[in-house]
Amino acid sequence: MSETANPDALPTIPFDLFAKLDLRVATVKACEFHPNADRLLKVQLDDGTPEGRQVCAGIKAWYEPASLVGKQVVIVSNLEPRTIRGERSQGMILAASEVLPGDGEERNVMVLTVDKPVPPGSKVS
């Protein structure tokens, strides 16, 4: 496959670098609009740990908070926590995006989910 086949493709990385990502399944327990941001949702996740975790996700334009509750999503669980607009975010929810026909700017975003229920905290490999 040529490097020009996908102009958005990033350079290849060694497998050991990829293996450092800890991808897990988490269940959305609660979701609400981020109080201080126009594009973010504040998501409470059951990640299989006793305390769970909170993630801020830039998906407000594509999802109503209630529509995510109960879904099982794929997260990067070992991303360094950070504070986003005053709220702690402890990971990242993975999503796919597509550019819609037209001007090339508008896109559609779909959160990655699993097709059958699995225990929260299950490893994605």
DSSP file (Angstrom, degrees, kcal/mol; ACC not computed):
  #  RESIDUE AA STRUCTURE BP1 BP2  ACC     N-H-->O    O-->H-N    N-H-->O    O-->H-N    TCO  KAPPA ALPHA  PHI   PSI    X-CA   Y-CA   Z-CA
    1    1 A M              0   0    0      0, 0.0     2,-0.1     0, 0.0     0, 0.0   0.000 360.0 360.0 360.0 134.0    0.0    0.0    0.0
    2    2 A S    >   -     0   0    0      1,-0.1     3,-1.4     2,-0.0     4,-0.3  -0.438 360.0-121.8 -82.3 156.2    1.4    3.4   -0.9
    3    3 A E  T 3  S+     0   0    0      1,-0.3     3,-0.5     2,-0.1     6,-0.2   0.717 111.7  59.3 -66.1 -21.6    1.9    6.2    1.5
    4    4 A T  T 3  S+     0   0    0      1,-0.2    -1,-0.3     4,-0.1     4,-0.1   0.499  78.5  89.2 -87.5  -3.2   -0.4    8.4   -0.7
    5    5 A A  S <  S+     0   0    0     -3,-1.4    -1,-0.2     1,-0.3    -2,-0.1   0.869 102.4  24.2 -61.8 -36.5   -3.4    6.1   -0.4
    6    6 A N    >   -     0   0    0     -3,-0.5     3,-2.0    -4,-0.3    -1,-0.3  -0.892  68.7-167.1-130.6 101.3   -4.6    7.9    2.7
    7    7 A P  T 3  S+     0   0    0      0, 0.0    -1,-0.1     0, 0.0    -2,-0.1   0.703  89.8  55.3 -63.8 -18.0   -3.3   11.5    2.9
    8    8 A D  T 3  S+     0   0    0     -4,-0.1    -4,-0.1     2,-0.0     2,-0.1   0.482  81.2 120.5 -90.5  -2.9   -4.4   11.7    6.6
    9    9 A A    <   -     0   0    0     -3,-2.0     3,-0.1    -6,-0.2    -3,-0.0  -0.339  56.6-138.8 -66.5 139.3   -2.4    8.6    7.6
   10   10 A L        -     0   0    0      1,-0.2     3,-0.1    -2,-0.1    -1,-0.1  -0.516  35.3 -81.6 -89.1 163.6    0.2    9.2   10.3
   11   11 A P        -     0   0    0      0, 0.0    -1,-0.2     0, 0.0     2,-0.0  -0.264  55.4 -95.7 -61.9 153.5    3.7    7.5   10.1
   12   12 A T        -     0   0    0     -3,-0.1    -3,-0.0     1,-0.0     0, 0.0  -0.310  39.0-154.4 -67.0 155.0    3.9    3.9   11.3
   13   13 A I        -     0   0    0     -3,-0.1     2,-0.1     2,-0.0    -1,-0.0  -0.909  25.2 -94.7-127.0 156.6    5.0    3.2   14.9
   14   14 A P    >>  -     0   0    0      0, 0.0     4,-1.5     0, 0.0     3,-1.0  -0.391  34.5-117.7 -69.0 151.2    6.7    0.2   16.4
   15   15 A F  H 3> S+     0   0    0      1,-0.3     4,-2.8     2,-0.2     5,-0.2   0.864 112.4  61.2 -57.6 -38.7    4.4   -2.4   18.0
   16   16 A D  H 34 S+     0   0    0      1,-0.2     4,-0.3     2,-0.2    -1,-0.3   0.810 103.2  51.1 -63.5 -27.7    5.9   -1.8   21.4
   17   17 A L  H X4 S+     0   0    0     -3,-1.0     3,-1.2     2,-0.2     4,-0.3   0.928 111.5  46.6 -71.3 -45.6    4.8    1.8   21.3
   18   18 A F  H >< S+     0   0    0     -4,-1.5     3,-2.2     1,-0.2    -2,-0.2   0.892 104.1  63.2 -59.1 -41.1    1.2    0.8   20.4
   19   19 A A  T 3< S+     0   0    0     -4,-2.8    -1,-0.2     1,-0.3    -2,-0.2   0.638  88.1  71.4 -63.4 -14.1    1.3   -1.9   23.2
   20   20 A K  T <  S+     0   0    0     -3,-1.2     2,-0.3    -4,-0.3    -1,-0.3   0.661  77.6  95.9 -76.0 -16.0    1.6    0.9   25.8
   21   21 A L    <   -     0   0    0     -3,-2.2     2,-0.8    -4,-0.3    55,-0.0  -0.585  66.1-151.6 -74.7 135.2   -2.0    1.9   25.2
   22   22 A D        -     0   0    0     -2,-0.3    55,-3.1   101,-0.0    56,-0.6  -0.865  16.9-174.0-109.1  96.7   -4.4    0.4   27.6
   23   23 A L  E     +A   76   0A   0     -2,-0.8   101,-3.0   101,-0.5     2,-0.3  -0.794  11.2 170.4 -94.1 129.3   -7.7    0.2   25.7
   24   24 A R  E     -AB  75 123A   0     51,-2.2    51,-2.9    -2,-0.5     2,-0.4  -0.908  35.3-114.0-136.4 160.5  -10.7   -0.9   27.9
   25   25 A V  E     -A   74   0A   0     97,-2.1    96,-3.5    -2,-0.3     2,-0.3  -0.818  36.2-178.9 -92.9 135.6  -14.5   -1.3   27.7
   26   26 A A  E     -A   73   0A   0     47,-2.6    47,-3.0    -2,-0.4     2,-0.5  -0.981  22.6-131.4-134.7 148.0  -16.4    1.0   30.0
   27   27 A T  E     -AC  72  46A   0     19,-2.3    19,-2.8    -2,-0.3     2,-0.6  -0.859  24.0-123.2-100.5 130.5  -20.1    1.4   30.6
   28   28 A V  E     + C   0  45A   0     43,-2.8    42,-2.9    -2,-0.5    17,-0.2  -0.613  32.9 173.7 -73.2 117.6  -21.6    4.9   30.6
   29   29 A K  E     -     0   0A   0     15,-2.8     2,-0.3    -2,-0.6    16,-0.2   0.788  66.4  -2.7 -94.1 -34.9  -23.3    5.3   34.0
   30   30 A A  E     - C   0  44A   0     14,-1.4    14,-3.0    38,-0.1    -1,-0.4  -0.984  60.8-172.5-155.4 153.6  -24.2    9.0   33.7
   31   31 A C  E     + C   0  43A   0     -2,-0.3     2,-0.3    12,-0.2    12,-0.2  -0.982  10.6 162.3-153.1 138.3  -23.7   11.8   31.2
   32   32 A E  E     - C   0  42A   0     10,-2.1    10,-3.3    -2,-0.3     2,-0.2  -0.964  46.1 -80.8-149.7 164.9  -24.4   15.5   31.2
   33   33 A F  E     - C   0  41A   0     -2,-0.3     8,-0.2     8,-0.2     5,-0.1  -0.487  53.2-108.2 -66.5 137.6  -23.5   18.7   29.4
   34   34 A H    >   -     0   0    0      6,-2.0     3,-1.0    -2,-0.2     6,-0.1  -0.516  25.3-137.9 -64.9 130.8  -20.1   20.1   30.6
   35   35 A P  T 3  S+     0   0    0      0, 0.0    -1,-0.1     0, 0.0    50,-0.1   0.716  95.7  33.6 -69.0 -19.4  -21.0   23.2   32.6
   36   36 A N  T 3  S+     0   0    0     49,-0.2     2,-0.4     1,-0.0    -2,-0.0   0.130 107.6  69.1-124.3  21.4  -18.1   25.3   31.2
   37   37 A A    <   -     0   0    0     -3,-1.0    -3,-0.2     3,-0.2     3,-0.1  -0.999  58.2-149.2-146.5 141.0  -17.7   24.2   27.6
   38   38 A D  S    S+     0   0    0     -2,-0.4    -1,-0.1     1,-0.2    -5,-0.0   0.759  99.0  33.4 -77.2 -26.7  -19.7   24.4   24.4
   39   39 A R  S    S+     0   0    0     21,-0.1    21,-1.8    20,-0.0    22,-0.3   0.412  99.6  92.4-112.8   1.3  -18.5   21.1   22.8
   40   40 A L        -     0   0    0     18,-0.2    -6,-2.0    19,-0.2     2,-0.4  -0.726  49.4-158.7-109.0 148.4  -18.0   18.8   25.7
   41   41 A L  E     -CD  33  57A   0     16,-2.7    16,-2.5    -2,-0.3     2,-0.6  -0.921  19.9-135.3-110.8 146.4  -20.0   16.2   27.6
   42   42 A K  E     -CD  32  56A   0    -10,-3.3   -10,-2.1    -2,-0.4     2,-0.5  -0.921  29.1-167.8-102.5 117.2  -19.1   15.1   31.1
   43   43 A V  E     -CD  31  55A   0     12,-3.0    12,-2.5    -2,-0.6     2,-0.5  -0.914  16.4-153.1-118.4 128.1  -19.3   11.3   31.2
   44   44 A Q  E     -CD  30  54A   0    -14,-3.0   -15,-2.8    -2,-0.5   -14,-1.4  -0.877  24.4-164.9 -97.8 127.3  -19.3    9.0   34.3
   45   45 A L  E     -CD  28  53A   0      8,-3.2     8,-1.9    -2,-0.5     2,-0.8  -0.891  27.1-143.4-119.9 141.9  -17.9    5.6   33.5
   46   46 A D  E     +C   27   0A   0    -19,-2.8   -19,-2.3    -2,-0.4    75,-0.2  -0.916  28.5 169.9 -93.7 107.6  -17.9    2.2   35.1
   47   47 A D        -     0   0    0     -2,-0.8    -1,-0.1     2,-0.2   -22,-0.1   0.159  62.7 -92.1-106.7  16.3  -14.5    1.0   34.1
   48   48 A G  S    S+     0   0    0      1,-0.4    -2,-0.1   -21,-0.1   -22,-0.1   0.386  95.8 111.6  89.5  -4.2  -14.4   -2.1   36.3
   49   49 A T  S    S-     0   0    0      1,-0.1    -1,-0.4     4,-0.0     3,-0.3  -0.679  79.0-115.4 -97.8 157.2  -12.7   -0.3   39.2
   50   50 A P  S    S+     0   0    0      0, 0.0    -1,-0.1     0, 0.0    -2,-0.1   0.861 114.6  39.0 -59.3 -35.3  -14.5    0.5   42.5
   51   51 A E  S    S-     0   0    0      1,-0.2    -5,-0.0    -4,-0.0     0, 0.0   0.656  93.2-157.3 -91.4 -16.0  -14.3    4.3   42.0
   52   52 A G        -     0   0    0     -3,-0.3     2,-0.3    -8,-0.1    -6,-0.2  -0.248  18.9-104.2  66.5-163.1  -15.0    4.4   38.2
   53   53 A R  E     -D   45   0A   0     -8,-1.9    -8,-3.2    -4,-0.1     2,-0.4  -0.991  11.2-127.5-157.8 161.2  -13.8    7.5   36.3
   54   54 A Q  E     -D   44   0A   0     -2,-0.3    36,-3.3   -10,-0.2     2,-0.4  -0.931  23.2-174.4-113.5 139.0  -14.9   10.7   34.7
   55   55 A V  E     -D   43   0A   0    -12,-2.5   -12,-3.0    -2,-0.4     2,-0.6  -0.994  18.7-144.0-131.5 138.8  -14.1   11.6   31.1
   56   56 A C  E     -D   42   0A   0     -2,-0.4     2,-0.4    35,-0.3   -14,-0.2  -0.916  25.7-169.6 -99.4 125.0  -14.8   14.9   29.2
   57   57 A A  E     -D   41   0A   0    -16,-2.5   -16,-2.7    -2,-0.6     2,-1.7  -0.954  27.0-137.0-124.2 134.0  -15.6   14.1   25.6
   58   58 A G  S    S+     0   0    0     -2,-0.4   -18,-0.2   -18,-0.2     3,-0.1  -0.353  75.8 103.3 -83.1  56.9  -15.9   16.5   22.7
   59   59 A I    >>  +     0   0    0     -2,-1.7     3,-1.7     1,-0.1     4,-1.5   0.181  32.2 116.4-124.2  14.9  -19.1   14.8   21.3
   60   60 A K  T 34 S+     0   0    0    -21,-1.8   -20,-0.1    -3,-0.3    -1,-0.1   0.829  73.7  58.5 -57.6 -35.2  -21.8   17.2   22.4
   61   61 A A  T 34 S+     0   0    0    -22,-0.3    -1,-0.3     1,-0.2     3,-0.1   0.692 115.9  34.5 -69.2 -17.5  -22.8   18.1   18.8
   62   62 A W  T <4 S+     0   0    0     -3,-1.7     2,-0.4     1,-0.2    -2,-0.2   0.591 115.2  49.5-114.0 -15.0  -23.5   14.5   18.0
   63   63 A Y     <  -     0   0    0     -4,-1.5    -1,-0.2    -3,-0.1    -4,-0.1  -0.987  61.4-141.8-135.4 136.0  -25.0   13.0   21.2
   64   64 A E    >>  -     0   0    0     -2,-0.4     3,-1.2     1,-0.1     4,-0.6  -0.760  34.9-121.8 -81.0 138.0  -27.7   13.8   23.7
   65   65 A P  H >> S+     0   0    0      0, 0.0     3,-1.5     0, 0.0     4,-0.7   0.884 109.5  54.2 -51.6 -44.9  -26.3   12.9   27.1
   66   66 A A  H 34 S+     0   0    0      1,-0.3     3,-0.5     2,-0.2   -34,-0.0   0.789  97.9  65.3 -63.0 -27.0  -29.2   10.5   27.9
   67   67 A S  H <4 S+     0   0    0     -3,-1.2    -1,-0.3     1,-0.2     4,-0.0   0.690 101.1  50.3 -70.9 -16.3  -28.6    8.5   24.7
   68   68 A L  H X< S+     0   0    0     -3,-1.5     3,-2.2    -4,-0.6   -40,-0.3   0.698  80.3 110.9 -92.1 -21.4  -25.2    7.4   25.9
   69   69 A V  T 3< S+     0   0    0     -4,-0.7   -40,-0.2    -3,-0.5     3,-0.1  -0.339  87.4  15.3 -61.7 128.5  -26.3    6.1   29.3
   70   70 A G  T 3  S+     0   0    0    -42,-2.9    -1,-0.3     1,-0.4     2,-0.1   0.159  95.8 125.7  93.8 -16.9  -26.0    2.3   29.4
   71   71 A K    <   -     0   0    0     -3,-2.2   -43,-2.8   -44,-0.1     2,-0.6  -0.426  58.9-132.0 -73.0 148.9  -23.8    2.1   26.3
   72   72 A Q  E     -A   27   0A   0     42,-0.2    42,-1.1   -45,-0.2   -45,-0.2  -0.922  32.6-176.3-101.6 122.6  -20.5    0.3   26.5
   73   73 A V  E     -AE  26 113A   0    -47,-3.0   -47,-2.6    -2,-0.6     2,-0.5  -0.709  27.4-113.7-116.4 164.0  -17.7    2.4   24.9
   74   74 A V  E     -A   25   0A   0     38,-1.6    20,-2.9    20,-0.3     2,-0.3  -0.867  38.9-176.4 -99.8 131.1  -14.0    1.9   24.2
   75   75 A I  E     -AF  24  93A   0    -51,-2.9   -51,-2.2    -2,-0.5     2,-0.8  -0.890  35.7-124.8-125.8 155.4  -11.7    4.1   26.2
   76   76 A V  E >   -AF  23  92A   0     16,-2.5    16,-1.1    -2,-0.3     3,-0.6  -0.903  34.5-177.0 -90.7 108.0   -8.0    4.9   26.5
   77   77 A S  T 3  S+     0   0    0    -55,-3.1    -1,-0.1    -2,-0.8   -54,-0.1   0.661  70.5  53.9 -89.1 -15.5   -7.7    4.2   30.2
   78   78 A N  T 3  S+     0   0    0    -56,-0.6     2,-0.3    -3,-0.1    -1,-0.2   0.130  72.9 127.3-107.8  23.2   -4.0    5.0   30.7
   79   79 A L  S <  S-     0   0    0     -3,-0.6     3,-0.1   -57,-0.2   -58,-0.0  -0.608  74.9 -98.1 -73.6 136.5   -4.1    8.5   29.3
   80   80 A E        -     0   0    0     -2,-0.3    11,-0.2     1,-0.1    -1,-0.1  -0.337  44.2-113.3 -57.5 127.7   -2.7   11.0   31.7
   81   81 A P        +     0   0    0      0, 0.0     2,-0.3     0, 0.0     9,-0.2  -0.266  42.0 176.2 -61.9 149.5   -5.5   12.8   33.6
   82   82 A R  E     -G   89   0B   0      7,-2.1     7,-3.2     9,-0.1     2,-0.6  -0.980  32.7-112.0-149.7 161.1   -6.0   16.5   32.9
   83   83 A T  E     -G   88   0B   0     -2,-0.3     2,-0.6     5,-0.2     5,-0.2  -0.857  28.5-168.8 -98.0 125.1   -8.4   19.2   33.9
   84   84 A I  E >  S-G   87   0B   0      3,-3.3     3,-1.5    -2,-0.6   -47,-0.0  -0.947  72.6 -25.8-118.4 111.5  -10.5   20.5   31.0
   85   85 A R  T 3  S-     0   0    0     -2,-0.6   -49,-0.2     1,-0.3    -1,-0.2   0.881 129.1 -45.8  52.7  42.5  -12.5   23.7   31.7
   86   86 A G  T 3  S+     0   0    0      1,-0.2     2,-0.4   -51,-0.1    -1,-0.3   0.427 119.8 102.4  86.9  -1.1  -12.5   23.0   35.4
   87   87 A E  E <  S-G   84   0B   0     -3,-1.5    -3,-3.3   -51,-0.0     2,-0.3  -0.948  71.8-120.0-119.1 137.6  -13.5   19.3   35.2
   88   88 A R  E     -G   83   0B   0     -2,-0.4     2,-0.5    -5,-0.2    -5,-0.2  -0.560  23.6-163.4 -76.2 132.9  -11.2   16.3   35.6
   89   89 A S  E     -G   82   0B   0     -7,-3.2    -7,-2.1    -2,-0.3     2,-0.3  -0.982   7.1-173.6-119.8 123.0  -10.9   14.0   32.6
   90   90 A Q        -     0   0    0    -36,-3.3     2,-0.3    -2,-0.5   -11,-0.1  -0.455  62.4 -22.8-116.3  56.7   -9.4   10.6   33.2
   91   91 A G  S    S-     0   0    0     -2,-0.3     2,-0.3   -11,-0.2   -35,-0.3  -0.898  72.9 -85.7 138.8-166.7   -9.1    9.0   29.8
   92   92 A M  E     -F   76   0A   0    -16,-1.1   -16,-2.5    -2,-0.3     2,-0.5  -0.994  19.8-136.0-145.7 134.4  -10.6    9.3   26.4
   93   93 A I  E     -F   75   0A   0     -2,-0.3   -18,-0.2   -18,-0.2     2,-0.2  -0.795  32.3-128.7 -85.9 128.4  -13.6    7.8   24.7
   94   94 A L        +     0   0    0    -20,-2.9    18,-2.5    -2,-0.5   -20,-0.3  -0.545  33.4 172.5 -81.1 144.0  -12.7    6.6   21.2
   95   95 A A  E     -H  111   0C   0     16,-0.3     2,-0.3    -2,-0.2    16,-0.3  -0.985  26.3-133.1-147.0 153.7  -14.8    7.7   18.3
   96   96 A A  E     -H  110   0C   0     14,-3.1    14,-2.8    -2,-0.3     2,-0.4  -0.793  23.1-163.2-102.6 151.7  -14.7    7.4   14.5
   97   97 A S  E     -H  109   0C   0     -2,-0.3     2,-0.4    12,-0.2    12,-0.2  -0.990   6.9-165.8-137.7 149.2  -15.4   10.4   12.3
   98   98 A E  E     -H  108   0C   0     10,-2.2    10,-2.4    -2,-0.4     2,-0.5  -0.982  24.0-123.9-130.7 143.6  -16.3   10.9    8.7
   99   99 A V  E     -H  107   0C   0     -2,-0.4     8,-0.3     8,-0.2     3,-0.1  -0.757  32.8-134.2 -83.4 128.3  -16.3   14.0    6.5
  100  100 A L     >  -     0   0    0      6,-2.2     4,-0.7    -2,-0.5     6,-0.2  -0.504  30.9 -87.8 -82.5 152.2  -19.7   14.5    5.0
  101  101 A P  T  4 S+     0   0    0      0, 0.0     2,-0.4     0, 0.0    -1,-0.1  -0.256  96.1  48.9 -57.6 143.5  -20.2   15.3    1.3
  102  102 A G  T  4 S+     0   0    0      1,-0.1    -3,-0.0    -3,-0.1     0, 0.0  -0.983 115.5   2.7 132.3-124.3  -20.1   19.0    0.6
  103  103 A D  T  4 S-     0   0    0     -2,-0.4    -1,-0.1     1,-0.1    -4,-0.0   0.545  86.5-122.1 -82.3  -6.0  -17.5   21.5    1.8
  104  104 A G  S  < S+     0   0    0     -4,-0.7    -1,-0.1     2,-0.1    -2,-0.0   0.438  93.0  88.7  83.3  -2.3  -15.3   18.9    3.6
  105  105 A E        +     0   0    0     -6,-0.1     2,-0.1    -5,-0.1    -1,-0.0   0.840  65.7  79.3 -95.8 -40.3  -15.6   20.6    7.0
  106  106 A E        -     0   0    0     -6,-0.2    -6,-2.2    -7,-0.1     2,-0.3  -0.434  63.1-177.6 -71.2 142.5  -18.8   19.1    8.4
  107  107 A R  E     -H   99   0C   0     -8,-0.3     2,-0.4    -2,-0.1    -8,-0.2  -0.930  25.8-133.4-138.9 165.1  -18.3   15.7   10.0
  108  108 A N  E     -H   98   0C   0    -10,-2.4   -10,-2.2    -2,-0.3     2,-0.4  -0.959  21.9-156.2-116.6 135.4  -20.3   12.9   11.6
  109  109 A V  E     -H   97   0C   0     -2,-0.4     2,-0.4   -12,-0.2   -12,-0.2  -0.947   8.6-173.0-120.1 133.4  -18.9   11.3   14.8
  110  110 A M  E     -H   96   0C   0    -14,-2.8   -14,-3.1    -2,-0.4     2,-0.1  -0.986  22.5-131.0-127.3 121.6  -19.7    7.9   16.1
  111  111 A V  E     -H   95   0C   0     -2,-0.4     2,-0.4   -16,-0.3   -16,-0.3  -0.455  30.8-112.6 -67.3 138.4  -18.5    6.6   19.5
  112  112 A L        +     0   0    0    -18,-2.5   -38,-1.6   -38,-0.2     2,-0.3  -0.625  46.0 173.2 -76.1 126.1  -16.9    3.2   19.4
  113  113 A T  B     -E   73   0A   0     -2,-0.4     2,-0.3   -40,-0.2   -40,-0.2  -0.778  31.9-110.6-125.4 169.8  -19.1    0.6   21.1
  114  114 A V        -     0   0    0    -42,-1.1   -42,-0.2    -2,-0.3     4,-0.1  -0.769  17.3-138.2-100.7 151.8  -19.0   -3.2   21.5
  115  115 A D  S    S+     0   0    0     -2,-0.3    -1,-0.1     1,-0.1    -2,-0.0   0.603  87.3  35.6 -89.3 -10.3  -21.7   -5.3   19.9
  116  116 A K  S    S-     0   0    0    -44,-0.0    -1,-0.1     0, 0.0    -2,-0.0  -0.993  96.8 -95.2-137.7 145.7  -22.2   -7.7   22.8
  117  117 A P        +     0   0    0      0, 0.0    -2,-0.1     0, 0.0     0, 0.0  -0.315  45.3 174.9 -61.4 138.3  -22.1   -6.9   26.6
  118  118 A V        -     0   0    0     -4,-0.1     3,-0.1     4,-0.0    -4,-0.1  -0.936  41.7 -82.3-135.5 159.6  -18.9   -7.5   28.3
  119  119 A P    >   -     0   0    0      0, 0.0     3,-1.8     0, 0.0   -94,-0.2  -0.397  55.5-100.5 -62.4 136.0  -17.8   -6.8   31.9
  120  120 A P  T 3  S+     0   0    0      0, 0.0   -94,-0.2     0, 0.0   -73,-0.2  -0.301 110.9  35.5 -54.1 139.0  -16.6   -3.2   32.4
  121  121 A G  T 3  S+     0   0    0    -96,-3.5   -95,-0.1     1,-0.3   -74,-0.1   0.351  80.1 152.7  94.8  -4.6  -12.9   -3.0   32.4
  122  122 A S    <   -     0   0    0     -3,-1.8   -97,-2.1   -97,-0.3    -1,-0.3  -0.334  48.7-112.7 -59.7 138.9  -12.5   -5.8   29.8
  123  123 A K  B     -B   24   0A   0    -99,-0.2     2,-0.5    -3,-0.1   -99,-0.3  -0.502  20.9-144.7 -76.2 139.6   -9.3   -5.3   27.8
  124  124 A V              0   0    0   -101,-3.0  -101,-0.5    -2,-0.2    -1,-0.0  -0.919 360.0 360.0-103.0 127.2   -9.5   -4.4   24.1
  125  125 A S              0   0    0     -2,-0.5    -1,-0.1  -103,-0.1  -101,-0.0   0.348 360.0 360.0-139.0 360.0   -6.8   -5.9   22.0
